[in-house]
Amino acid sequence: MVRHHHERWDGEGYPDRVSKNDIPYGSRIIAVADSIDAMMSNRQYRNSLSSEQCRTEIFKNAGIMYDPDIAHTVVENWEAVVDFDNYKCLMLNIF
């Protein structure tokens, strides 16, 4: 699952450029969780995004970067997915 979590739904990811259901299901979940964690964390080169900005990015990239079913489930359950006090992704709680 870890190997393929940078694959994209549209096939433009890496390392094997697989797409859609050829990406292992767990990898598709990890891809969204990893993106949420990255966007909501401060980096040396940028500040973290707000919760709403992050949620918008997940929604906008459903069917492009992310499995649309997983992305929509995450967006619809946003408060259950993200620990707003600690900015940690709790997504595995809903899958």
Disulfide bonds with the S-S distance in Angstrom:
none
